[in-house]
Amino acid sequence: MKAEDVKKIAVIGAGDMGHGIAASCLMGGYEVVLRDIDRKFVDKGVARIKDSFDKFKEKGKMTPAAYAETLSRLTSGVDLQAAVQSADFIVEAVPEKLELKKSVFADLDKFAPPQAVLASNTSNISISDIASATSRPEKVIGYHFFNPAILMKLVEVIKGKKTSDESIAIGCDIARKINKIPVVVKKDSPGFIFNRVNEPTGALLSKILEAGRPAPEEFDAAMKPVMPMAPFELIDYVGIDVAVHGLEYFAAVLSGDYKPSEALMDYMKKGNLGKKTGKGFYDWSLGRPKIDLSKATKEYDVTHLIALQVNEATKLLEEDVANSPKEIDLAMVNGSGSPAGPFALAQSIGYPVLLKKLEELHKRFPLDIFKPTKSMMEGSIKI
Ligand SMILES: NC(=O)c1ccc[n+]([C@@H]2O[C@H](COP(=O)([O-])OP(=O)(O)OC[C@H]3O[C@@H](n4cnc5c(N)ncnc54)[C@H](O)[C@@H]3O)[C@@H](O)[C@H]2O)c1
């Protein structure tokens, strides 16, 4: 099968990600079936898709005729067999639990046409494990969208142990057709590309809390002038629980160095999870915190964070997870709002400067994950 043969896409799970993925596929011209386990979840997903299109229409980004035509290609329901029996490409976006995903994939294998490609929007689970529940592991790919899926451009297209090149090519072509930017992840590896490059920053923040200084506000004040949201503020925004789970996952699958510090766990134990509870590193009860820039620490600056990102990005090349430095940059720019990726930054700042910053961090916190890689020391990777 080729991407041109794909006419109908089924999206399984109509939640935060599923509805956005379905909306993107509709805008790419596909017939879309949205499926969830209960009519009320399906209806909520459909209403969220309509809301998004209403906004596009109001802003003049979608004509009334295009609005009606696009929505006319959407069907929805709770019957899995009916949803997938004539689908050519299926994207699963059910909750992040291995056993649940495996049972969904076993059913997809049973009901979907034999040529259909089965894609999972998992954030972390191994694609090879999910594929093992099917009789067509060569047709199973990871398909990692970013939130909100309707707006964010990056889709990581992940190869499991048995995934065929043809399935990866179909995933990439469809991503381009729905106006996304696909980046191939050559093997199942923790955090794929985007989350892996960012995770050492989480480990650093956790260690800074353990050290007791600088205070989150002093650290953030030093970063804020060059970042839309400073690092501790961002964790508060996303949820301290989410950050802790991310670190625990990386500690379990990649390195014990990621284990969240007691100081970080304390916030969680006290129920101070950030914005959603009104209190985290900051008080959110009166809205977004105002960070006093005059409190900026002199111990850290943004080049420390860039050094961590570049170092981790070089590991993805050394471990043969990503195709090229250019593609890693593409993923990092399009998975967030950053204007430049780590390798472009390394080239403009210079590897020797970043290496010095990384060595400073490694001296302060002698963790293996902060150790400069061979490529980092040589400074040889160019885009
Ligand atoms: N939320 C994010 O920021 C984000 C980003 C990237 C990837 N992801 C991944 O996307 C997946 C979905 O996450 P989400 O945030 O959309 O979750 P969500 O809880 O918002 O939505 C999941 C939906 O799946 C439905 N569901 C449960 N079992 C089902 C089944 N057997 N068949 C069909 N539908 C079923 C639920 O009723 C729910 O509506 C997860 O694997 C998650 O890790 C999430």
The ligand as an ORCA input file, in Angstrom:
! r2SCAN-3c Opt
* xyz 0 1
  N      -2.037     14.923     26.333
  C      -0.839     15.115     25.818
  O      -0.214     16.175     25.995
  C      -0.215     14.045     24.967
  C       0.800     14.398     24.054
  C       1.328     13.420     23.220
  C       0.879     12.114     23.331
  N      -0.094     11.783     24.249
  C      -0.545     10.382     24.301
  O      -1.792     10.288     23.634
  C      -2.560      9.231     24.202
  C      -3.928      9.788     24.596
  O      -3.740     10.825     25.532
  P      -4.849     11.933     25.802
  O      -4.160     13.025     26.523
  O      -5.598     12.224     24.559
  O      -5.820     11.147     26.811
  P      -7.346     11.443     27.156
  O      -7.584     10.791     28.478
  O      -7.661     12.894     26.986
  O      -8.158     10.641     26.022
  C      -8.172      9.247     25.917
  C      -9.517      8.823     25.352
  O      -9.467      7.431     25.048
  C     -10.706      6.875     25.390
  N     -10.586      5.422     25.496
  C     -10.223      4.659     26.558
  N     -10.217      3.348     26.207
  C     -10.580      3.298     24.891
  C     -10.766      2.236     23.956
  N     -10.559      0.963     24.300
  N     -11.158      2.552     22.703
  C     -11.372      3.838     22.336
  N     -11.211      4.879     23.175
  C     -10.820      4.608     24.439
  C     -11.115      7.578     26.666
  O     -12.502      7.435     26.912
  C     -10.680      9.011     26.355
  O     -11.720      9.739     25.738
  C      -1.742      8.686     25.354
  O      -1.011      7.572     24.911
  C      -0.812      9.835     25.686
  O       0.392      9.409     26.310
  C      -0.653     12.721     25.045
*
